[in-house]
């Protein structure tokens, strides 16, 4: 398999470039600096427990739990046998995804957090956090499916709060609270003969239209449809931004600009002559125009609140007569993420399970055999 493309991650606001290659049946290998997860795996790979830990880290990527963003859960990995949890979610090009991890108590540790992009059966490592970091973020360069793997070190208790929020990767391109998006990507134009390839941001005439990111000007033109327009290339990204219907253009071709610099003033030139003043804003990549709204949407979708529950318990399904034991690893605002006896992790709505009461104790053997098919009582023996 040929090397995959360079992945980009903004960790604590600092751009990082991670180079890697991936074979179909192997773990991710980085060219250069290894992740905290890989460094720890190097230390334990020659021990029986370490081999199991590494095996679990690979298996969990093949059986993720699907979630919807924004998302939050309160998680708990008990000490004992190796465990890991992988979450699968979809993002749209232009969104900024912020991932936060916080300890629930001083005695706990944070799990390793590794982020992958999934394309068919292939996965591509795009970023990571170690047990000391509490937050990282990344800009979604293409719409796709992502995997977030969480895994604590051996024998560690990891009680933590995970949050994933969604916001824009660029600044809003028009100043002032009165600026509002009033026409969207894909709306009909010319009686349905064409589709809108951008968004229209309505604002009072002569409102500043500003650079949504750092970059440089690649075109200052005047045409029939767009009227007075400005094109800019975004630094460190393969996208161009298009500003149309301006009343005035205040930059020159080739000029370097900073985020927030005024590029022009909102107007109604071109085919907007008989409409209220507005900025037509577009985003273009090498394949053409893409929906600009995820790039500049003022609405940040914050992670929902979750009421913490005791996870040092065992659960049973309410819809079955069997004594199958579930081990809760996390709680969301809708239910549990729970581990079945065969190691598979499922989403279990609150109504579908019940806590095992103290007067109906579960034997130690039953508890220790839950998870990844590995009995923790045998961790030290082959």
N, C-alpha and C positions, 0 to 999 in steps of 0.2 A: 504494500500500500504506500502511495506517495505521501510525503509529509503534508499535513494539513496547513491551512493558512495561519498567519500570526494572529493570536487572540489579544484583545485589548481589555484591560481592567483598570478602573480607577479605584485604588485602595487608599482610603483616607484622603481622597482628593488628588493623589499623585498618580499620573499615568504610568502604568507598568506594561512592558512588552514581554509576553511569555511565549517562548518557542518550544514546539513539541512535535512529536510524531506518535502515532498510535497504530498498533497492529490489531487485527480483528479479535484476537483471543488473548490479548495481554493487557496489563495495567498501563496507565498513562506514564510515559517517561518524558521528562523535560530535558531539553538541551540547555545546560547551564544550571542555575540555581534550583535546587530541589525544594519541594514544598515541606512544610513542617510535618505533615502526615507521612510523607515519604522518608524523611529523616528518622522519624520514630520507627517506621517499619524496618529501616536498615538496622536499628539497634536490637530489634527483637526477632528478626527473621530466622535465626538459627535455633530458636527455642520452640518446643511443642506449642506453648501458648501463643507465641508470636505467629507461628504458621496459621493457627486458627484465626487469629485476629486479622491477618492479611487476607485469608480466604473469605471471611465475612465482609471485609471492605469491598471485595470484588462482587460477591453474590448480591449484596444489597443494591448495587447499581442496576441489576437485572430485574428487580422487583420493587420499583418505587411506588410510593403512595401518591396519587394524583391530588393536587390541591388547586384552588382558585386564589388568585391574588386580588386584593391584599390579604395577608394571612398572618396569624399569630398562633403559637401554641406554647404551653408551659410543659417542659419535658423533664424526664427523669430516667437516666440510665443507672440501674443499680450496679454495685460492685459484684464481680463474679465473672461469669463467662463473657466472651467477646460479643458485643452487639453493635449494630449500626442501623441508622434510619436514613432512607433517601426519599426526598420529596421531589415530585415532578410538577412543573408548572409551565405555562405558555406566556410569552411576552410579545409585545409589538415593537417593531422598529421605531426607534426614537424615544422609548421610555427609559427612564433611569430607575433602576431597581436598587433599593437600599435594604441591606440585610443587617439586622442587629442581634447580638447575643449578649445576654446579661446573666450573671450568676444569681441564683435564688438565695444563696446563703454563703457565708464566708468559708465554710468547710468544703464547699463543692468546687469542682473544676468545670471549665468549659470544654465541650467536645471540639475536635477538629472540624472545620467547615470547609468543604471543597465544592466548587461549582463547576459543572460541566454543561456543554451544549450537546444536545442529542440530535443526530441526523440519521434516521433509520436505525440501523443496528450499531452505528459508530457513535462514539462520544469524544468530545474535545474539551480538554481542561481549559477553563478560562479564568480561574482565580481561586484564591483560598485565604483562609484566616487560620491562625493557630490558637492555642489555648490562652494566649495573652491578649489577643485582639478582641474588641467588642463590637466593631462595626466595619463593614466594607460595602462598597457600591460599585455598580457597573452600568455603562450605557449600552443599551441593546442596539447593536449595529445591524441586526437583521431579525425579522420576525422568526420566532422559532420556539423550540421546546428546551427547557433547561432542567438539570438535575442538581439538587443540593444534598450532598451527603454529610451526615453528622455522625461522628464516631469518637468516643472517649478513649483514653489510654487504658491499658489493662489495669484491673483492680481499682479503678477510680469510680467515685460516685459523681455523676454529672447531673446536677439539678439546675435548670436554666430556663430563660425566657427567650424564645425566638420570635422575631418580628420581621416581616417582609412588606415594605410599602412601595408604592408606585408613583412616580412623578415624572416631570419632563426633563429631558437631557439638555435643552436649550432654554434661554430666557425668552419671555414674551416679547415680541418684536415691536410693540407699540406702547408708549408710556401712558400713564394716567388710568384712573379707576373707571373712566367712562368707556374705555376701549373694550368692545365686546365682539366675540365671534358670532357672526350672523348668517353665514353661508358656509356649507361644509363640503368636504371632499365627496365627489360623486354626484352632487346635485345636478339636475338637468340645466343645460344651457342651449340657447337658440332653439327653443321649442323641442328639446329632446334630441337635437342633432349631435350634440356633444356633451361630455360630462365635465364638471368642474374639477380642475386638476390643482386644487389648493384650497385654502380657506380665506374668507373675507372677514377682515377685522374692522368693524365700523367705529369711527372716532371723529370728533370734531375736526373740521378742516384745519390744516397746519399743525396738527398734533405730531410730535417727533416720532418717526419710524426709526428704530434703533437696531444696532447689531445684536443678534441673539447669541453671539459667541465671538471669540477672537477669530481673526482671519484676515483676508485681504480682498480688495475689490477686483472683480474680473470683468465687469462691464457696466458702463453708464450709458444708457441708450434712450431713444425715443422712438416708439413704434405705434402702429395703428391701434392694436388691441390693448396692449399693456400701457400705452401712454408713456409717461416718463418712468423708466425702470432702473433698478440697480441690481446687479448680480454680485454675490460674494461667495468665496470659497472658505469653508470652515477649517480652521487649523486642526491638524491631527485627525481629521475625519474625511472620508471620501464622499462628501456631500456639498452641494451648492445651494444657497438660499436666494430666492427670487422675490424682489419687492416691486410691485406694480401699482399704477394709477397715482403715482406721487405728484404732488403739486410742485415740489422743488427737489432737486437732487443736490446734496451737499458734500459729495465725495468725488474722487477722481479715480479713473481706471488705474489699477496697480497699487493703490494706497493701502497701507497696513492699517488695520483698525482693531480696536479693543471692544470687548463685550460692553454694551451700553452706549457706545459712540452713536451719535445721530447720523444716519445715512441720508435722510430726506424728510420731507414733511408730507403727511397724509393729504390726499386730494381726490380728484375724480377725473383724471385725464384718461385718454384712450376711449375704450368703449364703455367707460363708467361715467361718461359725460352727463347723463341724465339720471344718475343714481346718487344717493347720499354719499358723502365722502367716506372712503374706506381704503384700507390696504389689502390688495390681493397678495397673500403670502404663500410661497411654494417652496418645497424641498425636492431636490433632484439628486439622484445617484447615477451610477453609470448605466443603469437600466431605464432611466427616465424618471418621471415624477412619482412621488410616494405621498401618502397621506401625511400632512404636516402636523395634524392635531396632537398626536402623541409626543412630538418633539417640544411643543410649547404650551400644552394644556395647563392652565393655571390651577386646576383641581388636582391636588395630591391625594391619592387614595391611601389613607393611613391604615395601618394594621388594626383590626378590631380588638376590643377589650376581651379578655378571657378571665373568667373566675377560676382561680387556682383551686385544684382539688388534691386530696391526698392520693399520691400515686404509689405509695408503699402498700398496695393491696393486690388482690386477685379478683378477676371478674369471671362471670359465667354468662353465656347467651341466654336470654329469656325465651327464645323461640325454639329451643331444643331440649330434649329430655336427657341428653348426654351430660356427662360431668367434665366436658372439655373446659380446660382452664385457659383464660386469657390473661396476659400480663400487660397492664397499661404502661406505655412508654411516653405518652404525651396526652394532653387534654386541650381541645380547641373550644370554640364557642358553640360547637354543634355535637361534640362527642369525644371519644377516645381514639387514639392510634394505639392499637393493641396487638400484641404478639401472640400468634397461635402456637400450639405445641410443636408444629413442624418448622417453626421459625418465621413463617410468613407474617407480615405486618399488614393489618387491615384497618379501615376506618369503621368505627363502631359507634353509631348514634347512641345518645344517652338512653333512649327508650329500648334499645336492642340488647342491653346488658344490665346485669345487676352485680353489686358488690357482694362478695362472699362474706357472710356474717361470722363474727368470732365464735358463735355457738355451732358453726359448721366448718371446723378447721380443715385446712388443706395440709396434707402431709408434706414434710420437707422434701421428700423424693419427688412429689408432684411439682413443687415449685421449681426445684433445681433442674428439672428436665425440660422446662419451658424455654424455647428460644434457640433458633439456628440449628436445632438437632444436636446440640452439644451439652453434655451433662457437666455442670460446673464442678461436681465432686470429683471428676476425673481430669481436671485441668492440668494437674501436675504429673500425669502418667500417660504413657503411650501404650 
